[in-house]
Amino acid sequence: MSLFAKFEKTAALYNSLSEMGKNPFTVVMEDVLGPTRATIKGRETVLAGTHNYLGQTFEPKAIAAAKKALDAEGTGTTGSRFANGTFSGHKRLEREIADFLGLGHCVVFSTGYVANLGAIAGLIDPSEDVVLVDADCHACIYDGCTLSGAETIRFRHNDPESLDKRLGRLDPKFKGKLVCIEGMYSMYGDTAPVKEFVDVAHRHGALLLVDEAHSFGVYGETGRGVCEAEGVIDKIDFYTGTFSKALAAIGGFVASNHKEAEYLRFSSRPYKFTASPSPATIASASAALANIKATPALKAKLWENANRLHAALTQYGLKLASGPAPVISVLLPTKEEAFAAWNFLLDQGVYVNMAIPPGTPGKESLLRLAVSSAHTKDDIDRLVAAYGAMAEAFPSARVAA
Amino acid sequence: MNMQQSGIQADDDLVFRRICALLDPLNKKGVKLTRDVDLVADLEVDSVSVLDIVMDIEDHYDISIPVNTISETMTIGQLVDAIHAIKGQQG
């Protein structure tokens, strides 16, 4: 029984929240009504806690491509990329992503989580390499470090000087050094000073990996992410991303100008030992990529919606984690207030994400609104009204006057 | 604030005292800070807060403490010992 003892405290909290109908971690989308609407607890709800940034979940061209692949190639690959799970679609999509990013090589993995796990663990030899990680990096980057078995050193969030110090005092015994950051961080919606990180990493002979999971398709002149916005996409060493946000499918990738990135195909256990994305998944990701490339208006609409929401929430005096971005987070001092405010919004017909420490960067809890280009004027109006009512009901969510 | 009020046990070890000072604001239950106090179980400090404290210590002593060392470090005393070991190597 001692196997289960450690869960008791968390289980008690989890169950009590469920009984009160207040558990953000057990939400079921009963009927999906469209890219920004679903039925939750029997009620039609505006979805603002999904990462459907470019509204591609119901893109007709992506659905048609997925159906065609389903008919032509079947429901699944029944194997890993390394064995029997590489179809021509996987190779074609790798080429399309590499071409879009202007990078020489791309390796497709089964999810974004798996891509980071696979990149870090596949590149690093724990007997001679070290990984340096931004303090606010996503769990999959930390898990990649754990899987690699290498020494892992954390530096202060978005602080190139903190990285500089840590690289400077590294034991000379380390042969390879990998620095991991993200483009846009998903909790606060803040972005990394990638150019400065490139300079610092390369000055110390380290390679830089940038996870653009949340910023791919969303940042930069042509949607190539924060690396493009910072003008350094050709300088970074590894670009990782996901199909489950802007491309509205599931899967992930590692892209690079280093030809050695191809070695991941045999060095990376998360590439070799899990099934590859299904043909329909690959086909919809490919069609969504073609669509977002051809339709810059999607990104423009996303930012228009993000700017309008950010301005409205600022107007209400809500305490926001960062400037306008596709993720807009309201900070609340305690998890109890965050639970209550999250429920309040759901009762108003609005679904957002809730995050509490240690899953958040600071000591505060937060309500995370993820904007979509598919949010209609009516969706935005409802979001603005719901947040206005919340600002009234929860003074602790507002900036002190 | 004197040492008695803040619940910090007198100890000559500077590393111990520094860690106690960093933990003090997080010590909401007013647990008496000794080497045997478990950061997570006794102080209920979450894992990320422990890593944030470690970063303060790194910058104070100009050393690097791998995350791997910390995940195994549970009590204040074990954290102090780990820092001494790394200071010995890097300092």
Interface residues (C-beta under 8 A of the other chain):
Chain A: V133 A135 Y142 C145 E151 T152 I153 R154 F155 R156 S162 K165 R166 R169 L170 D171 P357 P358 K363
Chain B: D46 S47 V48 S49 L51 D52 V54 M55 E58 D59 D62 I63 S64 I65 P66 V67 N68 Q89 Q90
